[in-house]
């Protein structure tokens, strides 16, 4: 896993690996066969290794990626925010991503990227007793 760029975001829909991998591959301009599930016992040589967690409500697909930035055009400058924006548009889904690390409100806010590419800042809302579920307070949304 050395020299891999860790990125991540959440997608509102419960996505199949096939649909998610297709969106990631298109967002990065690589072949879909270069995106694979991360397996600690069988570390792959694909450009992107992915782990996903399914959540019961809110933003349903939690995505962590490990990108070999040296094998992706512009990879060294790639951020979670940029990849999330591309994936949102390509999949036609809302995507939630943490603000950049230098953002003073990183602990309490998220960026919501809409299927048409708009970026909004919003506050997280908890869904009842389900600590695993993350959603966004629609009333808190402001343009980035």
C-alpha positions in Angstrom: 0.0 0.0 0.0 3.0 2.3 0.0 2.9 5.2 -2.3 -0.9 5.1 -2.6 -3.0 8.2 -2.1 -5.9 7.5 0.3 -9.2 9.2 -0.8 -12.8 8.8 0.3 -16.4 9.9 0.0 -20.0 8.7 0.7 -22.6 8.1 -2.0 -26.3 8.5 -1.2 -27.4 5.4 -3.2 -26.6 1.8 -2.2 -24.3 1.1 -5.2 -23.1 -2.2 -6.6 -19.3 -2.6 -6.8 -19.7 -2.8 -10.6 -21.5 0.5 -10.9 -19.1 2.2 -8.4 -16.0 0.9 -10.1 -17.3 2.0 -13.5 -17.8 5.6 -12.1 -14.4 5.6 -10.4 -12.6 4.3 -13.6 -14.4 6.9 -15.8 -13.6 9.7 -13.3 -9.9 8.8 -13.4 -9.7 8.1 -17.1 -8.6 4.5 -16.6 -10.0 1.0 -17.6 -12.6 -0.4 -15.2 -10.3 -3.5 -14.9 -7.8 -1.3 -13.1 -10.2 -0.8 -10.2 -10.5 -3.6 -7.7 -11.6 -4.4 -4.1 -8.8 -4.1 -1.6 -8.0 -7.5 0.0 -5.4 -7.4 2.7 -4.5 -11.0 1.9 -4.1 -10.4 -1.8 -2.8 -6.9 -2.4 -3.5 -6.2 -6.0 -1.5 -4.3 -8.6 -4.5 -2.4 -9.9 -4.3 1.4 -10.1 -7.2 1.8 -7.6 -8.0 -0.4 -4.6 -11.4 0.1 -3.0 -13.1 -0.7 0.2 -16.8 0.0 0.8 -19.1 -0.1 3.8 -22.8 -0.2 3.4 -24.8 2.0 5.7 -28.5 1.4 6.6 -29.7 5.0 5.9 -28.7 8.4 4.7 -25.6 8.2 2.5 -25.6 4.5 2.0 -22.2 3.7 0.3 -19.0 4.7 2.2 -16.1 4.5 -0.1 -12.3 4.4 0.7 -9.9 4.3 -2.2 -6.2 3.8 -2.4 -4.9 5.3 -5.7 -1.5 4.7 -7.3 -1.2 8.4 -8.2 1.8 7.8 -10.4 -0.4 5.9 -12.8 -3.2 8.4 -13.1 -3.0 11.6 -15.1 -2.7 14.5 -12.6 -2.8 12.0 -9.8 -0.4 13.8 -7.5 -2.8 16.7 -7.2 -5.9 14.5 -6.9 -8.1 15.2 -3.9 -11.1 13.5 -2.4 -13.2 16.6 -3.2 -12.2 16.5 -6.9 -12.8 12.8 -7.3 -16.1 13.0 -5.4 -17.3 15.8 -7.8 -16.4 13.7 -10.9 -18.1 10.6 -9.5 -21.3 12.5 -8.5 -21.8 13.8 -12.0 -20.8 10.5 -13.8 -23.1 8.4 -11.6 -25.9 11.0 -11.3 -25.8 10.6 -7.5 -25.3 12.9 -4.5 -21.9 12.5 -2.9 -20.8 13.6 0.5 -17.1 14.4 1.1 -15.1 16.0 3.9 -13.8 19.5 3.3 -10.1 20.0 2.6 -7.9 19.3 5.6 -7.0 23.0 6.0 -10.7 23.9 6.4 -11.3 25.2 10.0 -14.8 23.6 10.0 -13.7 20.2 8.9 -14.9 18.4 12.1 -18.5 19.5 11.7 -19.2 20.1 8.1 -19.3 18.2 4.8 -19.3 19.1 1.2 -22.3 17.8 -0.7 -21.8 17.4 -4.5 -25.0 17.2 -6.5 -25.5 15.1 -9.7 -25.2 18.3 -11.7 -21.8 19.1 -10.1 -22.9 21.8 -7.6 -20.8 21.9 -4.4 -22.5 22.9 -1.2 -21.3 23.0 2.4 -23.6 21.5 5.0 -23.8 20.2 8.6 -24.1 16.5 9.4 -27.3 15.2 10.9 -27.6 12.0 12.8 -30.5 9.7 11.9 -32.1 8.5 15.1 -30.3 5.9 17.1 -28.3 4.7 14.1 -24.7 5.9 14.7 -23.5 4.3 11.5 -25.8 6.5 9.3 -24.7 9.9 8.0 -26.9 12.5 6.3 -26.8 16.2 5.6 -29.1 18.9 7.1 -30.7 20.3 4.0 -31.5 23.6 5.7 -27.8 24.1 6.4 -26.6 23.9 2.8 -24.7 26.8 1.4 -22.7 27.2 -1.9 -18.9 26.5 -1.5 
